[in-house]
Amino acid sequence: MAGSTRIRITSQEEYEWLDSVRVKYGLTWRGMLLKAEQRLLAAERYWPEEFQTPEHLRAGGVAGVASDADVERDASAETDEVVG
């Protein structure tokens, strides 16, 4: 069974910084996490094998890493607030 996917933000300053990054790029919290996962998995290809995420834990493997357009489309499907 997978562990918790909840993020622990340890201070108000850290929350405010993360929230400002999220707002700057027009992402929801989920969209921001997807973008971070995409970049991490892309960078992992150059890490030693013992530090890479096992294939069975990847969502579709390295070839299945979402593109920027996929992340933005997913992020735009979820909104935190109504834009008028």
N, C-alpha and C positions, 0 to 999 in steps of 0.2 A: 504494500500500500504506500502511495506517495505521501511525503510529508506535507506540511502546511505550505501553501503558496502565499500566505499573508506576508506583507512586507512590514518590517519593524523600523519605524523612523524614530530615532532616539531623542531628537530635540526639535523644538519649534523652529529653530534656525534651519535645520536640515530640511524640514517639511517645506518651509517657505522657499528655499532654494530649489528643491525639486518641483514645487508647484510653479515657480516662475519659469523654469525650463519647459515644463509641460505647456504652459500658456504661450510662451514664445513660439513654440513650434506648432501650436494649434492642435495638440493631441489630447485624447482622454488619458486617464491613468493606464488603462489597458493598452492603448496604442503606444504609449511611451514604453511600457514593459516589452511589448512585441518588438519595437525598434531596438531596444537594448539587447534582447535575445538574438535578433538577427545579426547584429554587429558582433556579439560574442561568438556565435557559431561560425561566422565568417573568419574571425581572427583565429579561432581554434585550429584551423587547417594547418597553421604554421607552428603549432605547439608540439612538444614531444608527445608521443602517443599515450604515455601514462597519465597525461594531464587532460586529454581530450574526453569529451562526453561520450560514453559508450553509445554505439549505434542504436541499440534497442531503446534508449531513452530520448532519442531525437525525434522530433515531429517531422517525419518524412526524410530524415537524413540531411546531409549537407546540401545535396541537390534540391531538397525541398525547402530550403530557407527562403522565407518570404522576401520578395523584392520590396523596394521602397514604395512602389505603387500599391502593392498588396497591403502593406502596413497602413498606408494612408487611407485606403478604401475601407479597411477594417475599422480604423479609428473614426472615420467619418460616419460609419454606420451606428456608432455609439456616441451619444452626446451627453455631457454632464450638465449642460444648461441649454435653454432655448435661445436661439439666436434669431432676432427679428429684423 
